[in-house]
Amino acid sequence: MTGRVFMDKEPYVDATVLLYDPKLHLRKQTRSILNIIGFWQIEECENLEDAATSLRGHRSDLAIFAVQDRQDGVAELVNDVRRFRCGDDPFLPIILTSWDGRLRLIRSIINSGADYFLVNPYSTKDLGERINALVSHRKPFVVSEAYFGPDRRTLQARAGDAGTVDVPNALRARAQKRPELGPNPEMIESALGMLRRVKIRNVARRMWAIADILFKAREDPSLADWIDQELQQILKSGRTFHESIEPSEAAQLGSLCDSVVRVANTVRNERPTERNLELLEQSALALRVASQLGGDSSVAASEISSAVSGVGTKTNSLAKSVFG
């Protein structure tokens, strides 16, 4: 490892860390590693309730939580932080650790929205590299129906994707002595506003993707066996979409979403015809186009209508040109 973690300790001297681990000897071990890296303002918690209370009482620059199993409540606490239900910084840098490296546990941890996951035993180098990464190149955030947290795709996969947001970073603000990068109320509100737009876009994209699959499977003899489940997902996503838009967007985006829901209900209640599946795909694509354009009222209805008038290869070409 480079000498940065061991030699350049000054950036972290004033940074505050919330450390939760129910096992005293492991908590002390992590504290010693943090001291080596340069952290000295460390609050230790031996139970999760105290950690939650600390999050509600004051703001930390970094949280490190130990996970025992899927039912220990840590993933739920992280999700509460991300969803702004606990504490006043939904973008708090969070590292989770565990002695259990089973895939089932790892998936639940990843879905919680934590920044990093370390399997014990880990070294000072391992933790130091994650902390330095949080300061120098933290992953931007993304939000969907089921997830809110760092975008775990590779840098190459994220290139050119407008669906991520660089969020306030308390640890970076402290380490670089740049308070303007930190989680002040204005920065948090701005980031959440941008993420709301990302969510609207992603939900609309999911609705269109399902509708497109159904249209392409219109001649599949097994369609009747699985179409209802997909239509239910469109209806569920439609409810999420309405919950995510603002009243000012209801006239355009809300009405377009209602059109998708109406067609989905028609397809669900009747034997699906090629025409109905085509209408579902077209209406869902209209919603996706409008969501990508930001629901701008200046976008004429005729432009959207023209954009979705074609199906098949023409539709695929349009989607590629608009969304990449």
C-alpha positions as CSV (number, residue, x, y, z in Angstrom):
1,M,0.0,0.0,0.0
2,T,1.1,3.6,-0.5
3,G,2.3,5.5,2.5
4,R,-0.7,7.7,2.5
5,V,-2.7,5.8,5.1
6,F,0.2,5.6,7.5
7,M,2.0,8.9,6.8
8,D,-0.7,11.4,5.8
9,K,-2.8,11.3,9.0
10,E,-3.5,15.0,9.3
11,P,-6.6,15.0,7.0
12,Y,-8.5,12.7,9.4
13,V,-7.5,14.2,12.8
14,D,-10.7,16.2,13.0
15,A,-13.0,13.7,11.4
16,T,-15.6,11.9,13.6
17,V,-16.3,8.2,13.3
18,L,-19.3,6.3,14.7
19,L,-18.1,2.7,15.4
20,Y,-20.6,0.0,16.2
21,D,-19.5,-3.6,17.1
22,P,-21.2,-5.6,19.8
23,K,-17.9,-7.5,20.5
24,L,-15.5,-5.4,22.6
25,H,-12.2,-6.9,21.5
26,L,-13.2,-6.4,17.8
27,R,-14.3,-2.9,18.5
28,K,-11.0,-2.1,20.1
29,Q,-9.2,-3.7,17.2
30,T,-11.0,-1.5,14.7
31,R,-10.4,1.5,16.8
32,S,-6.6,0.8,16.8
33,I,-6.6,0.5,13.0
34,L,-8.5,3.9,12.8
35,N,-5.9,5.4,15.1
36,I,-3.1,4.2,12.8
37,I,-4.9,5.7,9.8
38,G,-5.2,9.0,11.7
39,F,-8.7,9.0,13.3
40,W,-9.0,10.0,17.0
41,Q,-12.5,11.3,17.4
42,I,-14.3,7.9,17.6
43,E,-17.6,7.1,19.3
44,E,-18.0,3.5,20.2
45,C,-21.3,1.7,20.5
46,E,-21.9,-1.8,21.7
47,N,-25.5,-2.1,20.7
48,L,-27.4,-1.0,17.7
49,E,-29.9,1.1,19.6
50,D,-27.1,3.3,20.9
51,A,-25.8,3.7,17.3
52,A,-29.2,4.8,16.1
53,T,-29.5,7.2,18.9
54,S,-26.1,8.7,18.1
55,L,-27.1,9.1,14.5
56,R,-30.2,11.0,15.5
57,G,-28.3,13.2,18.0
58,H,-25.4,14.4,16.0
59,R,-23.7,14.2,12.6
60,S,-20.7,11.9,12.0
61,D,-18.3,12.0,9.1
62,L,-18.0,8.2,8.8
63,A,-19.8,5.2,10.2
64,I,-18.4,1.7,10.5
65,F,-20.9,-1.0,11.5
66,A,-20.3,-4.7,12.2
67,V,-22.8,-7.1,10.8
68,Q,-23.5,-10.4,12.6
69,D,-26.2,-11.9,10.4
70,R,-29.1,-10.8,8.2
71,Q,-31.5,-10.3,11.1
72,D,-29.3,-8.2,13.3
73,G,-30.8,-4.9,12.1
74,V,-27.7,-3.3,10.7
75,A,-28.9,-3.4,7.1
76,E,-32.2,-1.9,8.2
77,L,-30.4,0.9,10.0
78,V,-28.3,1.7,7.0
79,N,-31.5,1.8,4.8
80,D,-33.1,4.1,7.4
81,V,-30.2,6.4,7.1
82,R,-30.3,6.4,3.3
83,R,-34.1,7.0,3.3
84,F,-33.7,9.9,5.7
85,R,-35.6,8.1,8.5
86,C,-32.6,8.2,10.9
87,G,-30.3,11.1,11.3
88,D,-29.9,14.2,9.1
89,D,-27.4,13.0,6.5
90,P,-28.8,10.4,4.1
91,F,-25.4,10.4,2.3
92,L,-23.3,9.5,5.3
93,P,-20.3,7.4,4.2
94,I,-20.8,3.9,5.6
95,I,-18.5,0.9,5.8
96,L,-19.9,-2.5,6.9
97,T,-17.7,-5.3,8.2
98,S,-18.5,-8.9,9.0
99,W,-16.9,-12.3,9.7
100,D,-19.6,-13.9,7.5
101,G,-18.8,-13.7,3.8
102,R,-21.6,-15.8,2.5
103,L,-23.2,-14.5,-0.7
104,R,-26.7,-14.3,0.9
105,L,-25.5,-12.0,3.6
106,I,-23.4,-9.9,1.2
107,R,-26.4,-9.3,-1.1
108,S,-28.5,-8.0,1.8
109,I,-25.7,-5.7,2.9
110,I,-25.2,-4.4,-0.6
111,N,-28.9,-3.7,-1.0
112,S,-28.8,-1.6,2.2
113,G,-27.0,1.2,0.5
114,A,-23.7,1.0,2.3
115,D,-20.6,2.2,0.5
116,Y,-18.3,-0.7,1.2
117,F,-18.3,-4.2,2.8
118,L,-15.2,-5.7,4.4
119,V,-14.9,-9.3,5.4
120,N,-12.8,-10.0,8.5
121,P,-10.0,-10.3,9.1
122,Y,-9.1,-7.2,7.3
123,S,-5.9,-5.2,7.5
124,T,-5.1,-1.5,8.0
125,K,-4.4,-1.4,4.3
126,D,-7.8,-2.8,3.5
127,L,-9.7,-0.3,5.6
128,G,-7.4,2.6,4.7
129,E,-7.9,2.1,1.0
130,R,-11.7,2.2,1.4
131,I,-11.6,5.3,3.5
132,N,-9.2,7.0,1.0
133,A,-11.6,6.0,-1.8
134,L,-14.5,7.6,0.0
135,V,-12.6,10.8,0.0
136,S,-11.0,10.8,-3.4
137,H,-13.4,9.0,-5.7
138,R,-16.6,8.0,-3.9
139,K,-19.2,6.4,-6.2
140,P,-22.1,8.6,-7.2
141,F,-25.6,7.7,-5.9
142,V,-28.4,6.1,-7.9
143,V,-32.0,5.5,-6.9
144,S,-34.6,3.0,-8.2
145,E,-37.8,1.5,-6.8
146,A,-35.9,-0.9,-4.6
147,Y,-32.4,0.7,-4.0
148,F,-30.9,3.9,-2.9
149,G,-27.2,4.2,-2.5
150,P,-23.8,4.1,-4.4
151,D,-23.9,3.1,-8.0
152,R,-21.9,-0.2,-8.0
153,R,-21.3,-0.4,-11.7
154,T,-17.8,0.1,-13.0
155,L,-16.6,3.5,-14.0
156,Q,-16.8,2.4,-17.7
157,A,-20.4,1.3,-17.3
158,R,-21.4,4.6,-15.7
159,A,-19.7,6.7,-18.4
160,G,-22.1,9.0,-20.1
161,D,-25.0,7.9,-17.9
162,A,-26.9,10.9,-16.5
163,G,-28.7,8.7,-14.0
164,T,-26.3,9.2,-11.2
165,V,-25.7,12.0,-8.7
166,D,-22.6,13.1,-6.9
167,V,-23.8,13.6,-3.3
168,P,-22.6,15.6,-0.3
169,N,-19.7,13.9,1.4
170,A,-19.0,14.6,5.0
171,L,-15.8,12.7,5.1
172,R,-14.3,14.4,2.1
173,A,-15.4,17.8,3.3
174,R,-13.7,17.2,6.6
175,A,-10.5,15.6,5.2
176,Q,-10.0,18.3,2.5
177,K,-11.2,21.2,4.7
178,R,-13.9,22.1,2.2
179,P,-17.1,22.5,4.1
180,E,-19.0,23.4,1.0
181,L,-18.8,19.7,0.0
182,G,-20.5,18.6,3.2
183,P,-24.1,17.7,4.0
184,N,-25.6,21.1,4.7
185,P,-29.4,21.4,4.3
186,E,-29.1,23.2,0.9
187,M,-26.8,20.6,-0.5
188,I,-28.9,17.7,0.8
189,E,-32.0,19.2,-0.7
190,S,-30.4,19.8,-4.0
191,A,-29.0,16.2,-4.2
192,L,-32.3,14.7,-3.2
193,G,-34.1,16.8,-5.9
194,M,-31.7,15.4,-8.5
195,L,-32.1,11.9,-7.3
196,R,-35.9,12.2,-7.5
197,R,-35.5,13.0,-11.1
198,V,-33.3,9.9,-11.5
199,K,-35.9,7.8,-9.8
200,I,-38.7,9.0,-12.1
201,R,-36.5,8.3,-15.1
202,N,-35.6,4.8,-13.8
203,V,-39.1,3.8,-12.9
204,A,-40.4,4.9,-16.3
205,R,-37.6,3.0,-18.0
206,R,-38.5,-0.1,-16.1
207,M,-42.1,0.2,-17.1
208,W,-41.2,0.5,-20.7
209,A,-38.7,-2.4,-20.6
210,I,-41.5,-4.7,-19.3
211,A,-43.9,-3.4,-21.9
212,D,-41.4,-3.9,-24.6
213,I,-40.7,-7.5,-23.5
214,L,-44.4,-8.3,-23.6
215,F,-44.8,-6.8,-27.0
216,K,-41.9,-8.8,-28.4
217,A,-43.3,-12.0,-26.8
218,R,-46.8,-11.5,-28.3
219,E,-46.5,-14.7,-30.3
220,D,-44.9,-16.7,-27.5
221,P,-47.3,-19.6,-26.6
222,S,-46.1,-19.4,-23.0
223,L,-47.1,-15.7,-22.7
224,A,-50.3,-16.4,-20.8
225,D,-48.3,-18.2,-18.1
226,W,-46.3,-15.2,-17.0
227,I,-47.9,-12.0,-18.4
228,D,-50.0,-11.3,-15.3
229,Q,-46.9,-11.1,-13.1
230,E,-45.3,-8.6,-15.5
231,L,-48.4,-6.5,-15.7
232,Q,-48.7,-6.4,-11.9
233,Q,-45.1,-5.0,-11.9
234,I,-46.1,-2.3,-14.3
235,L,-49.0,-1.3,-12.1
236,K,-46.8,-1.3,-9.0
237,S,-44.2,0.8,-10.8
238,G,-47.1,3.1,-11.9
239,R,-48.0,3.8,-8.3
240,T,-44.3,4.4,-7.4
241,F,-44.1,6.8,-10.3
242,H,-47.1,8.8,-9.1
243,E,-45.6,8.9,-5.6
244,S,-42.4,10.3,-7.0
245,I,-43.7,13.2,-9.1
246,E,-44.6,16.6,-7.9
247,P,-48.1,18.1,-8.3
248,S,-46.8,20.4,-11.0
249,E,-45.7,17.4,-13.0
250,A,-49.1,15.5,-12.7
251,A,-50.6,17.2,-15.8
252,Q,-48.0,15.8,-18.2
253,L,-46.1,13.0,-16.6
254,G,-49.0,11.8,-14.4
255,S,-51.4,11.7,-17.3
256,L,-48.9,9.7,-19.4
257,C,-48.4,7.3,-16.5
258,D,-52.2,6.9,-16.2
259,S,-52.3,6.0,-19.9
260,V,-49.9,3.2,-19.3
261,V,-51.8,1.9,-16.3
262,R,-55.1,2.0,-18.2
263,V,-53.7,-0.1,-21.1
264,A,-52.1,-2.5,-18.6
265,N,-55.4,-3.0,-16.9
266,T,-57.1,-3.6,-20.2
267,V,-54.5,-6.2,-21.2
268,R,-54.8,-7.9,-17.8
269,N,-58.6,-8.1,-17.9
270,E,-58.9,-9.2,-21.4
271,R,-57.1,-11.7,-23.6
272,P,-54.0,-9.8,-24.7
273,T,-54.1,-8.8,-28.4
274,E,-51.3,-7.6,-30.5
275,R,-52.9,-4.2,-30.8
276,N,-53.2,-3.9,-27.0
277,L,-49.6,-5.0,-26.4
278,E,-48.5,-2.5,-29.1
279,L,-50.5,0.3,-27.3
280,L,-48.9,-0.7,-24.0
281,E,-45.4,-0.5,-25.4
282,Q,-46.1,2.8,-27.2
283,S,-47.6,4.5,-24.1
284,A,-44.8,3.2,-21.9
285,L,-42.2,4.6,-24.3
286,A,-44.0,7.9,-24.4
287,L,-43.7,8.0,-20.6
288,R,-40.0,7.1,-20.8
289,V,-39.3,9.8,-23.4
290,A,-41.1,12.5,-21.4
291,S,-39.4,11.4,-18.1
292,Q,-36.0,11.6,-19.8
293,L,-36.8,15.1,-21.1
294,G,-37.7,16.1,-17.6
295,G,-41.4,16.5,-18.0
296,D,-40.8,19.9,-19.6
297,S,-44.2,21.3,-20.5
298,S,-42.6,22.9,-23.5
299,V,-42.3,19.5,-25.1
300,A,-45.3,19.4,-27.4
301,A,-47.6,16.4,-27.3
302,S,-47.1,16.0,-31.0
303,E,-43.4,15.5,-30.5
304,I,-44.0,12.7,-28.1
305,S,-46.7,11.2,-30.3
306,S,-44.3,11.3,-33.3
307,A,-41.6,9.7,-31.3
308,V,-43.6,6.7,-30.4
309,S,-45.6,6.3,-33.6
310,G,-43.4,3.5,-34.8
311,V,-42.8,0.0,-33.4
312,G,-40.3,-2.8,-34.0
313,T,-37.0,-1.7,-35.4
314,K,-38.1,1.9,-35.6
315,T,-38.9,1.9,-31.9
316,N,-35.7,0.2,-31.0
317,S,-33.7,2.8,-33.0
318,L,-35.6,5.7,-31.3
319,A,-35.0,4.3,-27.8
320,K,-31.3,3.9,-28.6
321,S,-30.9,7.4,-30.0
322,V,-32.7,9.0,-27.0
323,F,-31.4,7.0,-24.2
324,G,-28.2,5.4,-25.4
